[in-house]
Amino acid sequence: MDLLGVLLWLCLPARWMAVLSSGAVTMTRKVTLVQRSLQNIVGSSPKIEVKSFENWAESLKEDVVFTASPKSVREIQRIVFAALLCRKNVRVVGSTHSWSSLFTDSEQIQINLGNMTLEGGKRVILQPGEYPGYRTVRIAPGVTVGELNDLIVPLGFTLRSGPSIKEATVLGAIATSSHGAMVNEPAIGGYMTGARFVDGWGKILAFNEDTDPEVLKALRCNLGLLGVVFEFELKIFPQEQVNSCGILTPLKTLFNPEFLRNAVSKNNFVLILSASYSSLTEKEARSVLETGKVPTTWDSGNDIVLINIVDPDATPDSLNTSDDPLPEDVTVVSTGQEFYKFIKGFPRALKGINLTDAIYLDTAVLGPKFLASEYTFPEKTDFKRSANALKEFSRFMNEKSHTEGILPFTRFVARWVKGTDCFLCPTSNPTSLKVAGDAGHFTTLGMDGVIDTLQEGPGFSYTMHKLVEAWDNLGLEGTLHWGKITEVTNFKEKIKTYFRHDLGFFENIRRKIDPHGVFMNDYLSYLYDAFNNVN
Ligand SMILES: Cc1cc2nc3c(=O)[nH]c(=O)nc-3n(C[C@H](O)[C@H](O)[C@H](O)COP(=O)(O)OP(=O)(O)OC[C@H]3O[C@@H](n4cnc5c(N)ncnc54)[C@H](O)[C@@H]3O)c2cc1C
C-alpha cells in the first residue's frame, strides 16, 4: 500500500461518518469515494470498476458491485488487503452458474480470475508422476470443466466427476460440491489433491492432501469461504471407450427398488431425466386450459422418463423396459411437454465413444434458462429409499396438480454418486447421520423449472419447499445442493442436523484462514448460526 492509501484508510471512518450523516452526499458519490479508496490502496492494477451483476439464470441481481480481474497473485493480495482496510467483503465469481446467494453483496468486492494463468501463460499443466489409475494436473483458477476436458482429452485423459455442464469453472463446481452421474465417483472436490490461495490477511497459503488432510476436507466444499484459490491440483483419469444408451419408460417403472438397484449396480453412469406432464392426452390438456386444474384421469406415474446409462457394456435392452413413445402433438400447457421432445430425440444407442463425450453436456440442450434445486440423501444397497422418494414425488405431483394446477417443475434429474471425503459436501457421509448409506452411495434428486412458466400458480421455490417437506416426512434425512435453490424454511436447521460436528470442524479451519470474515456475504452470515451453534 502506498502512502496515499494509508492516508485514505486512516481518513475513511471520518469520511464515512460525514457521508452517512450528510443528506447532501448522493449514493453515487459514496460509491465513487469507496471505489477511489480501494483503487488507491490496490495501486494502478487491477482496475477497480463499478458494475452491476446478474447470475446466469438472471435470478439474482446487484446494481452496484466493485469488480476486479487480477492477473497475478500479488494483485489478489492487494485486493484482499484493500478489502480489510476498507472493511469490505470479497467474493470470487466463477461462471455465475449458481442459483443460491453465494455471490457478492451490494457494494462489496467481486474478483474474477478468468484471466489468470500458471507459469508460462499455461492454463493447465500435466504433473509428473504415475499413480495407479490416475495422473494429476495443476490448473489455473478460471478454467472451466469444458476447457479442462478440451486440454486433457488429446493427452488421453478425462474428468470423471463434476457438473454435467461444460460452462461451470472447476473451482466454482468444487466450492459448491457439484457432482455428475458417475455411480462410483465422488463430487468433483473429491479429486482435489492440493491448492494455493490467498487468505483473509492477504497471505499465500498452500495445502495438500498428504500433509493437510483436514484442510483438504474443508476445501472440497468451501462455499468461497476459505480464501481466493489461485491454483489447484486435481486427479484426472485415462480416457475410456463406452456405450451410451437412452431408454424411455414411464416414471412408475422407477418405483421398483430392484429395477433401480439393477440399473445402478450394472452401469458406471446412470442419469434419469423426466418430462413432466408428458403423458397428458389432448382431452386432459384442454381441460387444464378450461379449469386451471389437471384432471384426475392424469397420473404422473405415466409421464415418460429418459434413463441414460453409460458403461463399456451398456445396451438399450439391458434394463428390460418398454420403449413406447407418446404422441408429441398434444396442446402445450407445461414446459415439461416441450422437454419431452428432447428426451424422445436422445440417441437410443451410441457405441464406442469417449467417456468425456458421453457424460458432459452443453447447457443449451437443456432448453431455456431455468431454476433448479436438489435434494440429496444417503442410499442403502436395496435402493428402497430412492424408490420411495420417487413414488412420493409422483404422489405429490398428482395431489398438487389435481388441486392447484400445473406445477412449475419441468423435469427431475435423478443420479447416484459415491461419498466424498469432505466436511460440507451433501455427499460427505457424516458419521452423525442416523441412516448412513451402507454402500457409501447417495441419491440426488434435482428439480428443474423454467423461470418463465407457462401458467400462473405457486412459484418454484415454494413448490420445492413443499416437496422437500414431503420427502423429509418419509425420514430420508436429506439436505440441499449448496449451489442450487435452498429457499426452504428449515434449511438452517437441516444443515445443522445433516452435517452436525462436521460444521464445527469446517468452522475451526475457516476461522484460522479468515478470522475477520473478509470472504463472508449476507446469505452465508445468515446460515452461520448453524455453524456456530453445533452441539
Ligand atoms: C445449467 C446448469 C447445470 C448444472 N448442472 C449441475 C450438475 O450436473 N451437477 C451439479 O452438482 N451442479 C450443477 N449445476 C450447479 C453448478 O455446478 C454450481 O452452481 C457451480 O458452483 C457453478 O460453477 P460456477 O463456475 O458458475 O461458480 P459460481 O456460481 O460463479 O460460484 C460458486 C462459488 O464458487 C466460489 N468460487 C469460484 N471460484 C473460486 C475461487 N477461485 N476461489 C474461491 N472460491 C471460488 C464462489 O465464491 C462461489 O461461492 C448446474 C448449474 C447450471 C446453471
The ligand as a Tripos MOL2 file, in Angstrom:
@<TRIPOS>MOLECULE
LIG
   53    58     1     0     0
SMALL
NO_CHARGES

@<TRIPOS>ATOM
      1 C1        -27.3800  -25.3170  -16.4200 C.3       1 LIG1
      2 C2        -26.7350  -25.7820  -15.1410 C.ar      1 LIG1
      3 C3        -26.4720  -27.1240  -14.9590 C.ar      1 LIG1
      4 C4        -25.8810  -27.5610  -13.7640 C.ar      1 LIG1
      5 N1        -25.6170  -28.8870  -13.6210 N.ar      1 LIG1
      6 C5        -25.1140  -29.3340  -12.4490 C.ar      1 LIG1
      7 C6        -24.8340  -30.7240  -12.2770 C.ar      1 LIG1
      8 O1        -24.9810  -31.5200  -13.1950 O.2       1 LIG1
      9 N2        -24.3740  -31.1420  -11.0590 N.ar      1 LIG1
     10 C7        -24.1680  -30.2630  -10.0340 C.ar      1 LIG1
     11 O2        -23.7850  -30.7060   -8.9520 O.2       1 LIG1
     12 N3        -24.3770  -28.9370  -10.1870 N.ar      1 LIG1
     13 C8        -24.8410  -28.4600  -11.3620 C.ar      1 LIG1
     14 N4        -25.0530  -27.1220  -11.5240 N.ar      1 LIG1
     15 C9        -24.6610  -26.2160  -10.4340 C.3       1 LIG1
     16 C10       -23.2330  -25.6980  -10.6830 C.3       1 LIG1
     17 O3        -22.3430  -26.7680  -10.8690 O.3       1 LIG1
     18 C11       -22.7280  -24.9280   -9.4560 C.3       1 LIG1
     19 O4        -23.6050  -23.9020   -9.1650 O.3       1 LIG1
     20 C12       -21.3000  -24.3950   -9.6650 C.3       1 LIG1
     21 O5        -20.8880  -23.8080   -8.4640 O.3       1 LIG1
     22 C13       -21.2220  -23.3710  -10.7780 C.3       1 LIG1
     23 O6        -19.8670  -23.0260  -11.0370 O.3       1 LIG1
     24 P1        -19.5030  -21.5330  -11.4090 P.3       1 LIG1
     25 O7        -18.1540  -21.5260  -12.0220 O.co2     1 LIG1
     26 O8        -20.5880  -20.9080  -12.1770 O.co2     1 LIG1
     27 O9        -19.3930  -20.8850   -9.9540 O.3       1 LIG1
     28 P2        -20.1870  -19.6180   -9.3950 P.3       1 LIG1
     29 O10       -21.6250  -19.9340   -9.3510 O.co2     1 LIG1
     30 O11       -19.7560  -18.3980  -10.1110 O.co2     1 LIG1
     31 O12       -19.5890  -19.5690   -7.9090 O.3       1 LIG1
     32 C14       -19.9000  -20.6020   -6.9900 C.3       1 LIG1
     33 C15       -18.9870  -20.4780   -5.7770 C.3       1 LIG1
     34 O13       -17.6350  -20.7370   -6.1380 O.3       1 LIG1
     35 C16       -16.7650  -19.8780   -5.4430 C.3       1 LIG1
     36 N5        -15.5310  -19.7680   -6.2030 N.ar      1 LIG1
     37 C17       -15.3840  -19.8010   -7.5430 C.ar      1 LIG1
     38 N6        -14.0780  -19.6650   -7.8600 N.ar      1 LIG1
     39 C18       -13.3910  -19.5510   -6.7130 C.ar      1 LIG1
     40 C19       -12.0180  -19.3700   -6.3880 C.ar      1 LIG1
     41 N7        -11.0830  -19.2640   -7.3410 N.pl3     1 LIG1
     42 N8        -11.6630  -19.2720   -5.0870 N.ar      1 LIG1
     43 C20       -12.6000  -19.3570   -4.1300 C.ar      1 LIG1
     44 N9        -13.9300  -19.5180   -4.3680 N.ar      1 LIG1
     45 C21       -14.3070  -19.6190   -5.6440 C.ar      1 LIG1
     46 C22       -17.5620  -18.5860   -5.3880 C.3       1 LIG1
     47 O14       -17.1390  -17.7670   -4.3360 O.3       1 LIG1
     48 C23       -18.9790  -19.0980   -5.1430 C.3       1 LIG1
     49 O15       -19.1940  -19.2730   -3.7690 O.3       1 LIG1
     50 C24       -25.5850  -26.6400  -12.7180 C.ar      1 LIG1
     51 C25       -25.8320  -25.2770  -12.9130 C.ar      1 LIG1
     52 C26       -26.4070  -24.8460  -14.1280 C.ar      1 LIG1
     53 C27       -26.6880  -23.3900  -14.3170 C.3       1 LIG1
@<TRIPOS>BOND
     1     1     2 1
     2     2     3 ar
     3     2    52 ar
     4     3     4 ar
     5     4     5 ar
     6     4    50 ar
     7     5     6 ar
     8     6     7 ar
     9     6    13 1
    10     7     8 2
    11     7     9 ar
    12     9    10 ar
    13    10    11 2
    14    10    12 ar
    15    12    13 ar
    16    13    14 ar
    17    14    15 1
    18    14    50 ar
    19    15    16 1
    20    16    17 1
    21    16    18 1
    22    18    19 1
    23    18    20 1
    24    20    21 1
    25    20    22 1
    26    22    23 1
    27    23    24 1
    28    24    25 2
    29    24    26 1
    30    24    27 1
    31    27    28 1
    32    28    29 2
    33    28    30 1
    34    28    31 1
    35    31    32 1
    36    32    33 1
    37    33    34 1
    38    33    48 1
    39    34    35 1
    40    35    36 1
    41    35    46 1
    42    36    37 ar
    43    36    45 ar
    44    37    38 ar
    45    38    39 ar
    46    39    40 ar
    47    39    45 ar
    48    40    41 1
    49    40    42 ar
    50    42    43 ar
    51    43    44 ar
    52    44    45 ar
    53    46    47 1
    54    46    48 1
    55    48    49 1
    56    50    51 ar
    57    51    52 ar
    58    52    53 1
@<TRIPOS>SUBSTRUCTURE
     1 LIG1         1 GROUP 0 **** ****
